Amino acid sequence: MEIVEILDNDYLIRRIPLNNPDYLKPDGTICSYAFKPKKKSLNEISVNIKKLTTYIESVIDSESFGLLQLTAKVIRENSLDCIHSPESTNYSHASVKGQFTNSVCKNLAKSSNLINESDF
């Protein structure tokens, strides 16, 4: 598989569970937890590269999941790296790697947007 360079102006999509206040508050505020690695030892989260996918393909199940979007520039401004790491079932997959401190996760949450389902 061809590896694609992720440019600063490329949008990255993060899938989050809906109806879970750890990720999204009832008022729609994005929580920093949405950007915390699930396995602390990895210091990595998964995203999709928008230019290589669609919202429908990324969300998989819009009843249970929502999508957050932010630019690769925001990732890099927070001393993180984003690398295209395609999977056999998801060519658009990328890894965001680095030190996910509480302040970094808060910055990512503040800089991301929740994609409206009407935009899918």
Summary of the structure (lengths in Angstrom):
residues: 120
radius of gyration: 13.4
end to end distance: 26.4
largest distance: 40.8
contacts: 340
relative contact order: 0.27
helix: 26%
strand: 29%
